[in-house]
Amino acid sequence: MNEIILKLKDKDDKAAYEYSKILRAESAESDKYLHMIPEFAGMLDDKSSYVRTRAFLLICNQARWAKDGQLAEFFDRMSALLYDSKPTVVRQCLQALHEVALYRSEMTDMIIDAVDKIDVSKYKDSISPLIEKDIKELMKVLG
């Protein structure tokens, strides 16, 4: 397995998170990790919600560099995280989709369709309004 993927899946979640922050910052500057979209997508099915979320965020970070279809190819698998049982996962993914909305306008309809299916009622009353707010903010970016 690729060394980068191993570090992102490290059992030390804090170290893996810090490493993912470095990759995300580098992704904002160059297309260095664009070729890794399929590997990141492979992490979307991991049993750890931390790993799945890191994968989603890293894929979204490639939006500015991706060609048409590179992200869309994996969006069905990505969108599963929008319905995760953990509200923190859903919130982070909704926020990460802002970058996709900004750079991949061809995915607007896919994103809207996926977001429309989010059932906020399955989360605690204290978190539901926050997810609703995240959805509204994303919809504004989508236009």
Helices and strands as residue ranges (DSSP letters): H 3-8, H 13-29, G 34-36, H 37-42, G 43-45, H 49-61, G 72-74, H 75-79, G 80-83, H 87-103, G 105-107, H 108-116, G 120-122, H 128-142
